[in-house]
Amino acid sequence: MGPPTRQLIVKIHSRCNLSCDYCYMYESIDQSWRTRPTTMSPATITAVAARIREHARVHDLRDLQVVLHGGEPLLAGHAGLEAALAEIRAAFPAARFAMQTNGILIDERFLELFHRYGVRVGVSVDGDRAATDRHRRYANGRGSYDRIAAGIELLMRPENAPVYGGLLCTIDVRNDPGAVFDGLLAFRPPRVDLLLPHGNWTTPPPDHERPGAYGEWLIAVFERWYGRRPEPTRIRIFESIIARLFGLPSGTESIGGDEPGIVTIETDGTYEQSDALKTTAEGGPATGLDVTAHSLDDVLEHLAVAAPYLLSAQCRACPVVAVCGGGLRAHRFRADNGFDNPSVYCTDLFALISHIGRRVRADLIQAAAVDR
């Protein structure tokens, strides 16, 4: 038996109240969401809770993060969310809850639930109004920035600091990096995740015809962030690269090549791999296992055999492989040879890692000279 899962993503609602044009859930090649229940049923939630209890007992767990996800998880409603939180908390009192939401539905009743169960809430927003409304729109084409900002402003109230987890921003290199950075910091987030838009060699990301464009964009943001030290807002991709430069664990599965140890449970109770694999093929993240018949250890053992984290020869020969780790697995996919490739963002990651390495080393050399 291998190590336990470190994070469980539970899809309590499979639909969304926005129609973002880059969404991996609804706009990618995998369309399995169409055949799944809209909301996770009480029976499935009970089965999920039982599997968590079983997993915690087998591994003597003292900690497990449970991320409530979607779709848009708040569409489950106040009663639905409370039922899921209560069931899981009763099964494993040490569960740490988190949630990723577009923030539109956050209200006082949800805030009370977040506080009662200790839910750390991350909100998806792409920076300022122009950047956010470029992609994060309603089905009628109307922008969502005002409603998202209103939800974040509720989290920004001092009394809600314990449940304000941070922001997730999907990068579009057409957006000015400085304006995006300033737009995100205006919400005073404790942490920011900068997400490369999902793509691969068969279905490339936007602007892939300009090699290095994402690296340049990220370097521009890094310089703004690194130059503000001490910076109260943490940016996970930058901190993860710095950690890997010193041989420390990464804080994200997209950097470092660590076995992710993450299991997703869909609204119908089926186990899946990373959501990003929905962009590779129909059924890309599927495992064929479910919570009714299979334990969490069953799915982890299945993934160790069926989806080992192997690197291409090009990656193994790369001087920054110990930091990059090949990048996100889904970004290495190509239809004719699977994942035996470097990341579609290889040029960008190499440039970003090299730049951060030079900046950090220069600072260390300067600090050492001052100490002498």
N, C-alpha and C positions, 0 to 999 in steps of 0.2 A: 504494500500500500504506500502510495506516495504522499507528499505533503498536502495539507488541506487547501481549500480555496481561500483566498484572502479577500475576495470581493464577489458579491452576488448581485447581479443586476436583475431586478424584478419588474417586468413590464405589466403594470397594473391597468394600463389603457393603451389600445393600439391605434387610436386615431388622433388627429390634431386639429386645432382651431386655426392654424396658419397653413399656408401653402407655399413654403419656401422652395424656390426653384432648384436649390442644390441639395435638398434633403435626401440622405442615403436611404431612409425608410421607404419613401414613396416614389422617388424619382429614379431609382437605380434599377438594375436588371432583375434583382430579386423582388418579386411581387407577392410573396407569401402572406403579407399583411392582409390581403384581400380575403383570404379564407379563414382568418383567425377571429375569435370572438372580440368584440369591441372592448369589453371589460373583463378582467380576470374574475372568474366566478368565486363565490365564497368557498366552494368545495376545493377549487384549485389553490386558493390562498391557504386553506387548512393543510393541504398536502405539502405546499412549499414550507410552511412553518414546521411541519413534522420532519421534513428532510433536513432543515436547519438544525433542529433539536438533535436528530440522529447524528449529523456530521459533527456537531459540537461535542457530543458525548464520546464518539469514537476517537476524536483527536484531542480531547480535553481542552477545547478552545476557551480562551479567555477574551477573545475579541474577534469580531467579524463585521465588515462593513456591508450593509444592505442598501443598495441604491435603487430608489423607486424611479421608474423611467417610463417612457412611452415610445411613440406618440407623445401626447401631452398628459402627464400623470394626473394633473389637477382636474382633468375632465372626469376622473372617477368620482368627483364630488366629495363634499365634506364627510358624509357618512361612509362612503366607500373607502376613502383614505384612512379614516379612523379605524375602520374594521381591519384593514390590512396591517396597520401599525400595531394595533392591540394584539392581533393574533401572533404576529412574529415576535413581539416583545414578550408575550406570555411563554412562547416556546423557547426563547433564548434571551433572557434579560440583559445580557451584555451586548446585544446587537447595537451597532452604531448606524444610525440612519442618515442617508443623504438623498438628495433629489436633484434632478436636472429638469428645469421647466423653462418655458418662454416667459413666465412671469405675469402674463396677462390676467390670469384669474386670481392672483394673490389678493386675499382680503383678510379682515380681522379674524374670522373663524379659522381660516387656514393657518394664520400666524399663531393662534392659540394652540393648534395641533402641533405645529413645528416646535413650539416651546415645550409642550407637555412630553413629547417623545424625543426631543433633542435632535430634530431633523436639520441637518446643514443643507441649505438651499443654494444651488447654483442656477444662475439665470443666463440664458443664451441671448446675446446682443452683440452686434458687430461694430460697436464704437459709437460714432456720432450719428445724427439723424440720416445724413446722406448715405453713409455706409450701410446702416441697418435697413433702411427702406429699399435699398437696391435689390435685396434678396428676400428679406423676412417680411412677406406680404400676406394679406388675406387672399382667399380664392378670387375675390373680385378685383384684385390688383392694388387695393389700398394699402398703404404702408402701416406698419405696426409699431413704429418707434414710440409714439406717445403712450400707448397702453403698456408697452414693456417698461418704459421709463417710470411710469406710475407705480408699477409693481416693485421695481427696484428701490424706488424712493421709500416705500413702506419698509423694506428691509434695511434701509440706511438709517432709520430712526435708532437712536442710541440704545433703547431697550431691546432692539432686535439684533444687536451685534452677535449674540451667541448663536443665532441661526443663519446669519448671512455668510454663505460659503464662498461666494465669488462669482466671476463672470466667465462665460465661454464665448470666444469670438472666432468665427470662421473667416479665414484670410481671403481677401480679394485684392490682388495686387493693383487693381485699378483704383482702389481707395488710397488716399494719402496716408502713409504710415504714421506721420506725426498727428494728423487729425484723428485717426483711429485711437492712437495711444491716449491723447488728451480726452477724447470722448469717453473712453473706458475709465480713466482715472477720475473723471468728474463724478462717477458713481461711488468713489471711495471703496473699491473692492479690496478685501483682504488678499485675494488671489485672482489671477487671470490665466486662463488657458487659451493659447493661440493655436487654433486647429488648422492644419493644412487640409484643404478641401479633398475629399476622398476621390481618388482616381488611381489608375494603374496603366500598364503598358498597352492594354487592349482598349481601355476607355480612359484616355488621358485626362488629367485635370485641366481646367481653363488656363489659358496662357502658357501651356506647356511648350508651344513653339518658340518661346523665349527662354532658353535654358538659363537657369540662375535667377530668374525674376523673383521667385519666392525667397531665395536666400538673401538677395539684396533688400527685399522688403523687411525681412526679419532682422537683418543687421541694422537697418535704420532704427527699428523699434528698440533693439538691444542697446544701441548707443544712447538713446533717450533715457532708457530705464537704468542702465549701468552708471550713467553720468549723474544720476540723482541720488546716489547712495548717501546715507542709508535710506532705502526706499521701502515704505511701509507695505506696498503692494508687491506680492510675490508673483513671478511669471514662471509657470512650471517648466516650459520647454528650456528656458535659459538656465534655471536652477538645476535641471536634470543634466544638461550638458556639462555644467561646471562640476556637478557631483561625479559624473563619469570620468572627467579629466583627472580626478583624484582617486579613481578606483572605488568610488562609493556607489550605492544603489541608485538607480534612476527612480523618479517619481511618476513615470508615465510609460506605458507599453510602447509608445512610439519612439523612444530613445533607450538604447542600452541593450536591447536584445534579450532581456530577461524573460523567462517563461512567465506569461502573464498571470496565470492562476485565477483568471476571471471566468465566471460562468454566468450566462444569461438565461433567464426563464421567461418564455413568451406567455401571452395571455391564455393560451390553451394548455400551458403546463409543459411544453416541449423545451428541452435544453438546447441552447445554441452556443456557438462560439461568438467572437467579437462581432458586433453589429457592422463594423466596417467591411466585413466579408460579404455583406449584401451587395456590394458594388462589383463583385468578381464574377458571379454566376448565379443563375436561379438555384436557390437552395444552398448557396455558398456557405452560410454559417451552420447549416443543419447537422445534427448528430444522430438523429434517429432514436433518441432516448427521451424519456419524459419522467416527470416527478411521481407519477402513479406507480410505475414499474421499476424505476431506477434511482439509486442513491446518488448523492453528489460525488462520492468516490467512484461510482461506476462511470460517470461522465468524465471525471478527471483522468481516469485510467484510459478511457476511450480516446480522449484528445492526445494523450501522451503517445499513443500508437498511431492514430489516424492523422494527426496534424502536428508532427514534431517540428520544432522551431529550428530549421536547417538554413544555413547561409549559402549563397552561391559562391563559386570559386572567386569571382571578381570581388565580392565582399570580403572574403577571408584574406585576400591579398591587400586590402586597402589599409593605409596607415591610420585611419580614424575608426576602424571597425570596433575597437574596444569602447568607443564612445557612442557611435551611431547604432551599432548592433544590427545593422541592416534596415533600420527604420521600421515602420509599421508593416506587419506581414501583408495586409491587404494591398499595400502600395507596391508590392513586388510582383503582383500577379500578371501573367500573360497567358492568353488562352492556349497557346501551343505547348507551353512547358510548365504551367502552374506557377510555383513561387520560386523557381530556381533563377532568380534575377536580383540585381540590386534594386533599391527603391526607385520608383519613377521620379522621386525627389532627390536622387543621389547627388546631383550637381549642387542643389540648394543646401542640402545637409552638410556636404563637404565644405562649402564656403562658410556656412554659419559656424560650424564646429572649429574650423581653422581660425576664423576671426576671433571667436570667444577665447580660444586657447592663447592666441597672441596677446590679447588684452589682459587676460588674467596673469599670464606669465610675466608680462611687463610690470604689472603692479606688484607682483611678488618680488621681483628683482629690485624694484625701487624701494619697497618696504625693507628688504634685507640691507640695502645700502644705507638707509637712514638709521637702522638699528646698530650698525657697526661704529 
